[in-house]
Amino acid sequence: MISQIINITLKILKRLKGWKIVVGKNLGHVLPNALIIFPSIPDSLFCGLAGILTIKRGSYVEERDIAKNLSGVFKKIKKNNLERLTVHKISRDHYLGGDNLFRAVEEDVLRLKQDSFLEGIFFDGEKEMKLKDLYQEMNSFLEKEERQVEEDADHFSTA
């Protein structure tokens, strides 16, 4: 009986190896694999067990400024707009930067859906504002492109 208790305790300790135990820290400022006792998250009131103990799982993700990366890619996309296409300065394959830029945007958007990156944005108002500003800029650009498509529709070949 005692040997079973010791074996179970050893198994639990092996699983907790590499985990950090912190007290009163903000979830957004703690690396993955941490047990947070009395987590501190601004403007949040926890009740029950969530107010006493929070577990942050996962592996450490490389810290990247996705807003900055998306902004750089978007600048390249804007350079390859419909206006340049209609005056034959770029080919159809390079309109909006081509497939490689779309793949780069897709990768970053998929990263934004991951908890670790989403937490970074949620707990950092500056990152959130950068993404909101980028969204506004992208939205304006796409509305302009759409208007131009409607205005120049009679010039496009359907073949």
Summary of the structure (lengths in Angstrom):
residues: 159
radius of gyration: 24.3
end to end distance: 80.3
largest distance: 84.7
contacts: 361
relative contact order: 0.10
helix: 62%
strand: 8%
